[in-house]
Amino acid sequence: MLWSRFALVAALVQLTSTPVAAASFGEFMSWCTGANARPGLCSGYLATYLEGLASPDRSLNDGLRACVPEMADRDELMSLIRAYAEANPSSSVLPGFAGVGEALKDRYPCK
């Protein structure tokens, strides 16, 4: 009985200490385009990525920055991001923020 309780506690500790994997750029793109798009998820991740990319805090963006104005047209942003993804198919394995950042950094540099 004591052994089973120990095993249960050990399993719970392992589950709660395992980090959640961040979305890849390919996953992000699948939420934003195609027949199985999930617009709410796409929009939420995009907003989070844009906030992180604008931050001077390197822990949020690995030094990859893009400063997109708050009122920027979301359709235009997604057009730029889609074009980048199509031109760079290997980018699908990048972290989501990195793919979005690479797509937008030249158009929206931080000053």
N, C-alpha and C positions, 0 to 999 in steps of 0.2 A: 504494500500500500504506500509506504513512504517513497519507494522507488518510483512509482507511477506519478506521484505528486511532483517529485523532482523533475521527471521527464516532461511533465506538462508545463511547469514553470520555465524550464530551459527552452522549450519550444516557443512559448509566448515571448520570452526575451528575444529570441532569434527573430521572430516575426516582426516585432516592434522596432528592432534596431536595423532592419534591412532598409536601405534607402530606396525611395521610389525613383525609378528611372525617368529621366526627363524625356519629353517627346522629341523624336528626330524630326528633321526638316521634312522628310518623306511622309511621316505621320501627319504633321501639320498640314502639308499640302493635300493629303487625302481627306482631311476634315474640311478643307476650303474649296475643293473642286470635285467634279464628277457626280455620278448618279447617287453615290452614298455619302455625299457631303453632309457635314454637321455644322451648319452656320453658326449656331450659338457657341460651340466649342472653338471653332475657327476664330470668331470675333473675340472671345475671351482670351485665347492664347495670343492673338495679334496685339491686343491692348497691353498685355503683360510684357510681351517681347519689346514693344515700342518704348514702354517705360524703362525697362532695363537697359536697352540700347542707348537711351539718352543720358543715362546716369554716368557721372564721372567715376563711380565706384567700380573698379576693375573686377571685383568679385561677382558683380552682376552680369558682366558682358565680356570678360577676358580681354578687355581693352578694345574690342570691336564696337565702334560707336556709330550711331545714326540718330540725328535729331530731327524727327518728323514733327512738323507743326501739328498742334492738337486738332486743328480744323482741316487737315489734309483730307482729300477725297479718298475714302477707303477703296473705292473701285479702282482708282488710279494706283494706289499702293498694291493692291492685289494683282493688277496687271503687270507691274514691275516685278513683283515676287514670282508670278507665274513665268514670265519671260526668263528670269534668272534660272528657275528650276528646269525649264525646257532646254536652255542653252548649256546647263551644267548638270546632267543627269547624275553624276557621281555625288552631287551635293546632298542627295537624299539621306545619306548616312550621317551628315553633320547634325549637331544639336540644333533644334528648331530655331533658337535665337540667332545662331551663327548663320544659318541659311537666310533668314530674314535680314540680318545685318548686312551680309554680303550683297544682297539684292538692293538694299536701300542706301548704303553708305556713300556712294558717289553722288546720288541725287540729293541726299539730305545730310551733308556733312555737319558735324558739330563745330561751332566756331568759338 
